[in-house]
Amino acid sequence: MSNSNYKIHIVGAGISGLIAATVFEQNGYSPVIIEATDCIGGRVKTDIVKGYQLDRGFQVLLTAYPAVQKYLDTAALDLQQFKPGATIFKNGKQVTLGDPLRDTSLLFPTLLSGIGTLSDKIKILKLNRALKRKTVSEIFETKEKTTLSYLMDLGFSFKMIDDFFKPFFSGIFLEPNLNTSSRMFEFIYKMLGEGYAALPKAGIGAIPKQLANKLSNTTFQFNTKVKAIRDGEIQLSNGETLQSDYTLVATEASNLIRNLKGQSTQWKSCDTLYFNTPKRVIDKPLIGLIADSESLINNIFFHTGLQMAHQSEKELLSVTIVKEHDLTEEALILSVQRELKEYCDIASFTFIKRYTIPMALPDLKNVQYEIVPSETQLTSYIFLAGDTQLNGSLNAAMLSGERAALGVLNAINSSRII
């Protein structure tokens, strides 16, 4: 059978599914992507609402991710870089902490910030050097502990942890207590040190669009929900059954495959609310952190501090919440508005849209960086992809999509030998 005659289906048009399709096409196959919604991207999407460019949740691209460098044309994305630091709001004050070795404009604000002791700053320099020397493989071979325990074991002061590490990494890990694996802390910290956090000019959704635009032999079936997957066939919710030689599942698979019943992934959730305001209270493209244990808000960001494809007349502000709450949308908006005034001195704003993201990041134990293609194989003809297979990151989503596709190709080649 020629490559183009194989019926290969990918369930899910997110980042993992698009990377898998890329690998299949590179090897002469013509996959079909089945997507439940009306567009590509999965959790990585951008909307235009009332003229504002809104990412579905505050997300950033780390330019140092190895898979990003392999699969994305970052120049074509017109990446807008964040400054390497953060603005911290606490006790009615606003201070900036950053890496002056990478951006000299942050030197004096950092020295005068009052965040952390001299000992903390020395420990940060030591941590930077240590992680620069440590390979990614070594990071994921290190015994896991919580990020909080890791920072305490390094001797950072409680003030440094509470005022910087907690709010900054809580926004990345989407949990407020730094219970996330120390492997993820070291990996993300290393990536931030070797590259930059950035956003495409057209928003985070430009990433899946670029991947999809490079595909020429892939067929998309949108608004198509899958009910069950078995070897050789895919049952759709409308009662139709598709014959499939190989199926790569790049979405939550526990409800689709009998072998996985009761093995669903636990997920971290978050809320992102967008407002417009007359002016910015942070003049540089820096994330704003609310370093108060009682606050509901974790971080804020003025997107108009970056160049955007849809530039608005007023300032665009996103507010991210990672703490669990049971507030109605009306109560949540009021609470956020009250905290913006109290902590950030932002008193004039108009609500635009709220995004509730119940499956924002997988909550994983024993996180890994790498997976060999054979480990993605669930049955003879079903393969699994997605960041749930490794760790909660864009890099993991891309890498797992590649590895699962290679697993399918290996299986096809093995069957030909037989």
C-alpha positions as CSV (number, residue, x, y, z in Angstrom):
1,M,0.0,0.0,0.0
2,S,1.4,3.4,-0.9
3,N,1.7,6.0,1.9
4,S,-1.1,8.2,0.6
5,N,-3.6,5.3,0.7
6,Y,-3.2,4.8,4.5
7,K,-6.2,6.1,6.4
8,I,-4.6,8.0,9.3
9,H,-6.8,10.0,11.5
10,I,-5.8,12.6,14.1
11,V,-8.4,13.4,16.8
12,G,-7.9,17.0,17.9
13,A,-6.6,20.1,16.0
14,G,-4.6,21.5,18.8
15,I,-0.8,22.0,18.8
16,S,-0.1,18.3,19.2
17,G,-2.4,17.3,16.4
18,L,-1.0,19.9,14.0
19,I,2.6,18.8,14.7
20,A,1.6,15.2,14.2
21,A,0.1,16.1,10.8
22,T,3.3,18.0,9.9
23,V,5.4,14.8,10.6
24,F,3.0,12.7,8.6
25,E,3.1,15.0,5.6
26,Q,6.9,15.2,5.8
27,N,6.9,11.4,5.3
28,G,4.4,11.3,2.4
29,Y,1.1,10.6,4.3
30,S,-2.2,12.5,4.0
31,P,-3.8,12.5,7.4
32,V,-7.4,13.6,8.4
33,I,-7.8,15.8,11.5
34,I,-11.1,15.4,13.3
35,E,-11.9,18.5,15.4
36,A,-15.0,18.9,17.7
37,T,-15.0,22.7,17.4
38,D,-15.2,25.0,14.4
39,C,-11.4,25.9,14.4
40,I,-7.9,24.8,15.0
41,G,-5.8,25.6,18.1
42,G,-7.2,23.6,21.0
43,R,-6.3,25.7,24.1
44,V,-4.2,28.1,22.0
45,K,-6.6,30.6,20.4
46,T,-7.1,34.3,19.9
47,D,-10.4,36.1,19.3
48,I,-11.3,39.5,18.1
49,V,-14.0,41.0,20.4
50,K,-15.3,44.5,19.9
51,G,-12.1,45.3,18.0
52,Y,-9.8,44.0,20.8
53,Q,-7.4,41.1,20.3
54,L,-8.0,38.7,23.1
55,D,-6.1,35.4,23.7
56,R,-8.2,32.7,25.4
57,G,-6.3,33.0,28.6
58,F,-3.1,34.8,29.3
59,Q,-0.4,32.8,27.5
60,V,3.2,33.4,26.4
61,L,5.6,31.7,24.1
62,L,9.1,30.8,25.5
63,T,11.5,31.3,22.6
64,A,14.1,28.9,24.0
65,Y,11.8,25.9,23.8
66,P,13.6,23.3,21.6
67,A,10.4,22.3,19.8
68,V,9.6,25.9,19.1
69,Q,12.9,26.4,17.4
70,K,12.4,23.3,15.4
71,Y,8.8,23.8,14.2
72,L,8.0,27.5,14.2
73,D,9.1,30.4,12.0
74,T,9.5,32.8,14.9
75,A,10.5,35.7,12.6
76,A,7.2,35.3,10.6
77,L,5.3,35.4,13.9
78,D,6.7,38.8,14.5
79,L,7.3,38.1,18.2
80,Q,6.9,40.9,20.7
81,Q,9.2,40.3,23.7
82,F,8.4,40.9,27.3
83,K,11.0,42.5,29.5
84,P,12.8,39.9,31.7
85,G,11.3,40.8,35.0
86,A,8.0,41.8,36.7
87,T,6.3,44.7,38.4
88,I,5.2,43.8,41.9
89,F,2.3,45.4,43.7
90,K,2.3,45.1,47.5
91,N,1.2,47.3,50.4
92,G,0.2,50.1,48.1
93,K,3.6,50.2,46.4
94,Q,4.7,49.3,42.9
95,V,8.3,48.1,42.4
96,T,10.1,46.4,39.5
97,L,12.4,43.4,39.7
98,G,14.3,42.2,36.7
99,D,17.4,40.8,35.2
100,P,19.7,43.8,34.6
101,L,22.3,41.7,32.9
102,R,19.8,41.1,30.1
103,D,18.2,44.5,30.1
104,T,20.1,47.4,31.6
105,S,17.0,49.5,32.0
106,L,16.0,47.2,34.9
107,L,19.2,47.8,36.8
108,F,18.2,50.7,39.1
109,P,14.6,49.6,39.6
110,T,15.8,46.2,40.7
111,L,18.4,47.6,43.0
112,L,15.8,49.9,44.6
113,S,13.0,47.4,44.6
114,G,13.4,46.3,48.2
115,I,12.3,42.8,47.0
116,G,14.5,40.1,48.7
117,T,17.7,40.5,50.6
118,L,21.2,40.7,49.3
119,S,21.5,37.1,50.1
120,D,18.5,36.3,47.9
121,K,20.0,38.2,45.0
122,I,23.3,36.2,45.4
123,K,21.2,33.0,45.4
124,I,19.5,34.0,42.2
125,L,22.8,34.5,40.5
126,K,23.9,31.1,41.7
127,L,20.7,29.5,40.5
128,N,21.1,31.2,37.1
129,R,24.6,29.7,36.8
130,A,23.6,26.3,38.0
131,L,20.7,26.0,35.6
132,K,22.7,27.3,32.7
133,R,25.1,24.4,33.2
134,K,22.4,21.8,33.8
135,T,20.9,20.1,30.7
136,V,17.2,19.6,30.2
137,S,17.7,15.8,30.4
138,E,19.5,16.3,33.8
139,I,16.6,18.4,35.0
140,F,14.1,15.8,34.4
141,E,16.2,13.0,35.9
142,T,16.5,14.9,39.2
143,K,14.3,13.7,42.1
144,E,11.1,15.6,42.3
145,K,9.9,17.8,45.1
146,T,7.5,20.7,45.2
147,T,8.7,24.0,43.9
148,L,8.1,25.6,47.3
149,S,10.3,22.9,49.0
150,Y,12.9,23.4,46.3
151,L,13.1,27.2,46.9
152,M,13.2,26.8,50.7
153,D,16.0,24.2,50.4
154,L,18.0,26.7,48.4
155,G,17.7,29.1,51.3
156,F,15.6,31.9,49.7
157,S,13.9,34.1,52.3
158,F,10.1,33.8,52.9
159,K,9.8,37.4,51.8
160,M,11.5,36.6,48.4
161,I,9.3,33.5,47.9
162,D,6.1,35.3,48.9
163,D,6.8,38.6,47.0
164,F,8.2,37.2,43.8
165,F,8.5,33.4,43.3
166,K,4.9,32.6,44.4
167,P,3.0,35.2,42.4
168,F,5.3,34.8,39.3
169,F,5.3,31.0,39.1
170,S,1.8,30.6,40.3
171,G,0.8,32.4,37.1
172,I,2.8,29.9,35.1
173,F,1.8,26.8,37.0
174,L,-1.8,27.9,37.5
175,E,-1.8,27.0,41.2
176,P,-1.2,29.4,44.1
177,N,0.9,27.2,46.5
178,L,3.9,26.2,44.3
179,N,3.0,22.5,44.6
180,T,4.2,21.9,41.1
181,S,7.2,19.7,40.5
182,S,10.6,21.3,40.9
183,R,11.5,19.8,37.5
184,M,9.0,22.1,35.9
185,F,10.4,25.1,37.9
186,E,14.0,24.3,36.8
187,F,12.9,23.8,33.2
188,I,10.8,27.0,32.9
189,Y,13.4,29.0,34.8
190,K,16.1,27.7,32.4
191,M,14.0,28.5,29.3
192,L,13.4,32.0,30.6
193,G,17.1,32.5,31.2
194,E,18.1,31.2,27.7
195,G,15.4,33.0,25.7
196,Y,12.5,35.4,26.2
197,A,8.8,35.3,26.9
198,A,7.0,36.7,23.9
199,L,3.7,36.9,22.1
200,P,3.1,36.9,18.3
201,K,1.9,40.3,17.1
202,A,-1.4,38.6,16.0
203,G,-1.8,36.9,19.4
204,I,-1.1,33.4,20.6
205,G,-3.5,31.9,18.1
206,A,-1.0,32.8,15.3
207,I,1.0,29.7,16.4
208,P,-1.5,27.0,15.3
209,K,-2.5,29.1,12.3
210,Q,1.2,29.1,11.1
211,L,1.4,25.3,11.6
212,A,-1.9,24.7,9.8
213,N,-1.0,27.0,6.9
214,K,2.1,24.9,6.2
215,L,0.0,21.7,5.8
216,S,-0.9,20.9,2.2
217,N,-2.1,17.3,2.2
218,T,-4.1,17.2,5.5
219,T,-7.9,17.2,5.5
220,F,-9.8,18.9,8.3
221,Q,-13.2,17.8,9.6
222,F,-14.5,20.5,11.9
223,N,-17.6,20.4,14.1
224,T,-17.1,16.6,14.3
225,K,-17.4,15.1,17.7
226,V,-15.9,11.6,18.4
227,K,-17.9,9.2,20.7
228,A,-15.5,6.2,20.8
229,I,-12.3,5.0,19.3
230,R,-11.4,1.3,18.7
231,D,-8.8,-0.4,16.6
232,G,-9.7,0.2,13.0
233,E,-12.6,2.6,13.5
234,I,-13.8,5.8,14.9
235,Q,-17.4,6.2,16.0
236,L,-18.8,9.8,15.7
237,S,-21.4,11.3,17.9
238,N,-23.8,11.5,14.9
239,G,-23.8,7.8,14.6
240,E,-21.3,7.6,11.6
241,T,-18.4,5.2,11.8
242,L,-15.1,6.0,10.1
243,Q,-12.6,3.3,9.1
244,S,-9.1,4.1,10.2
245,D,-5.9,2.2,9.7
246,Y,-4.2,4.2,12.5
247,T,-5.6,6.7,14.9
248,L,-3.6,9.3,16.8
249,V,-5.5,10.9,19.7
250,A,-4.3,14.4,20.5
251,T,-7.0,15.3,23.0
252,E,-8.4,14.1,26.3
253,A,-8.7,10.4,25.5
254,S,-10.2,8.9,28.7
255,N,-13.8,9.1,27.6
256,L,-13.1,7.9,24.0
257,I,-11.1,4.7,24.5
258,R,-12.4,1.8,26.6
259,N,-8.8,0.9,27.9
260,L,-8.6,4.4,29.5
261,K,-12.0,4.5,31.3
262,G,-11.5,5.9,34.8
263,Q,-8.0,7.2,34.0
264,S,-8.9,10.8,33.2
265,T,-6.3,13.5,33.6
266,Q,-6.7,16.0,36.5
267,W,-6.6,19.6,35.2
268,K,-5.7,23.1,36.6
269,S,-8.2,25.8,35.8
270,C,-8.0,29.6,35.6
271,D,-10.0,32.7,34.8
272,T,-8.8,35.5,32.6
273,L,-10.8,38.8,32.4
274,Y,-10.2,41.6,29.9
275,F,-10.8,45.3,30.5
276,N,-10.0,48.5,28.7
277,T,-8.5,51.4,30.7
278,P,-7.6,55.0,29.8
279,K,-3.9,54.5,30.8
280,R,-1.3,52.0,31.8
281,V,0.1,51.8,35.3
282,I,3.1,49.7,34.0
283,D,4.9,51.6,31.3
284,K,7.1,48.6,30.1
285,P,6.0,45.3,28.8
286,L,6.2,43.6,32.2
287,I,3.8,41.3,33.9
288,G,2.3,42.8,37.0
289,L,2.2,40.5,40.1
290,I,-0.1,41.0,43.1
291,A,2.0,39.9,46.0
292,D,-0.7,39.8,48.6
293,S,-1.8,36.4,50.0
294,E,-5.4,37.7,50.4
295,S,-5.8,38.8,46.8
296,L,-7.8,36.9,44.3
297,I,-5.9,38.3,41.3
298,N,-2.6,36.6,40.5
299,N,-1.3,38.8,37.7
300,I,-2.2,41.6,35.3
301,F,-0.7,42.6,31.9
302,F,-1.2,45.6,29.6
303,H,-1.2,44.0,26.2
304,T,-1.0,47.4,24.5
305,G,2.5,47.6,25.9
306,L,3.3,45.3,23.0
307,Q,2.7,45.8,19.3
308,M,-0.6,44.1,18.3
309,A,-2.1,43.3,15.0
310,H,-5.4,44.8,16.3
311,Q,-4.2,47.8,18.2
312,S,-6.9,49.4,20.2
313,E,-7.4,53.1,21.1
314,K,-7.6,52.3,24.8
315,E,-5.3,50.3,26.9
316,L,-6.1,46.5,26.9
317,L,-5.6,44.9,30.4
318,S,-5.8,41.2,31.2
319,V,-6.4,39.9,34.7
320,T,-5.6,36.3,35.6
321,I,-7.0,34.4,38.6
322,V,-5.6,30.9,39.5
323,K,-7.2,30.5,42.9
324,E,-10.3,28.4,43.2
325,H,-13.5,30.4,43.8
326,D,-17.3,30.0,43.5
327,L,-18.2,33.5,42.5
328,T,-20.7,34.3,39.9
329,E,-19.4,36.3,36.9
330,E,-21.0,39.5,38.2
331,A,-19.4,39.0,41.7
332,L,-16.1,38.0,40.2
333,I,-16.0,41.2,38.0
334,L,-16.8,43.3,41.1
335,S,-14.2,41.6,43.2
336,V,-11.5,42.1,40.5
337,Q,-12.5,45.7,40.0
338,R,-12.2,46.3,43.7
339,E,-8.7,44.7,43.9
340,L,-7.5,46.6,40.8
341,K,-8.3,49.8,42.6
342,E,-6.9,48.7,45.9
343,Y,-3.7,47.1,44.8
344,C,-2.9,48.7,41.5
345,D,-4.6,52.1,41.7
346,I,-6.6,51.3,38.6
347,A,-9.9,52.9,39.1
348,S,-11.3,53.5,35.6
349,F,-12.0,50.5,33.3
350,T,-14.6,48.8,31.3
351,F,-15.2,45.0,31.3
352,I,-14.8,43.4,27.9
353,K,-14.9,39.6,28.3
354,R,-14.2,36.7,30.7
355,Y,-12.6,33.4,29.7
356,T,-13.1,30.5,32.1
357,I,-10.7,27.8,31.2
358,P,-11.4,24.6,33.2
359,M,-8.7,22.5,31.4
360,A,-5.9,25.1,31.2
361,L,-3.0,22.8,32.2
362,P,-2.7,19.1,33.1
363,D,-2.0,18.5,36.8
364,L,0.7,15.9,36.5
365,K,2.9,13.9,38.9
366,N,6.3,12.6,37.8
367,V,6.6,15.0,34.9
368,Q,8.9,14.0,32.0
369,Y,10.5,15.8,29.2
370,E,11.0,13.0,26.7
371,I,8.9,10.1,25.4
372,V,10.0,7.5,22.9
373,P,7.7,6.8,19.9
374,S,6.8,3.3,21.1
375,E,5.6,4.7,24.5
376,T,2.8,6.6,22.7
377,Q,1.3,3.4,21.5
378,L,-1.9,2.4,23.4
379,T,-3.0,-0.5,21.1
380,S,-1.9,-1.9,17.8
381,Y,-3.5,1.0,15.9
382,I,-4.1,3.7,18.5
383,F,-1.5,6.2,19.6
384,L,-1.7,9.1,22.2
385,A,-0.3,12.6,22.0
386,G,-0.7,15.8,24.0
387,D,1.1,17.6,26.9
388,T,-0.7,15.2,29.2
389,Q,1.9,12.6,28.2
390,L,4.8,14.7,29.4
391,N,4.4,18.0,31.1
392,G,2.2,21.1,30.9
393,S,4.0,23.2,28.3
394,L,3.8,24.1,24.6
395,N,7.1,22.4,24.1
396,A,5.6,19.1,25.5
397,A,2.5,19.4,23.3
398,M,4.7,19.8,20.2
399,L,7.2,17.1,21.2
400,S,4.5,14.5,22.0
401,G,2.7,15.2,18.7
402,E,6.0,14.5,16.9
403,R,6.8,11.3,18.9
404,A,3.2,9.9,18.5
405,A,3.4,10.4,14.7
406,L,6.8,8.7,14.6
407,G,5.2,5.8,16.6
408,V,2.6,5.4,13.9
409,L,5.2,5.5,11.2
410,N,7.3,2.9,13.0
411,A,4.2,0.7,13.3
412,I,3.5,1.0,9.6
413,N,7.1,0.2,8.7
414,S,7.0,-2.9,11.0
415,S,3.8,-4.2,9.4
416,R,5.4,-3.8,5.9
417,I,8.4,-5.9,7.0
418,I,6.1,-8.7,8.2
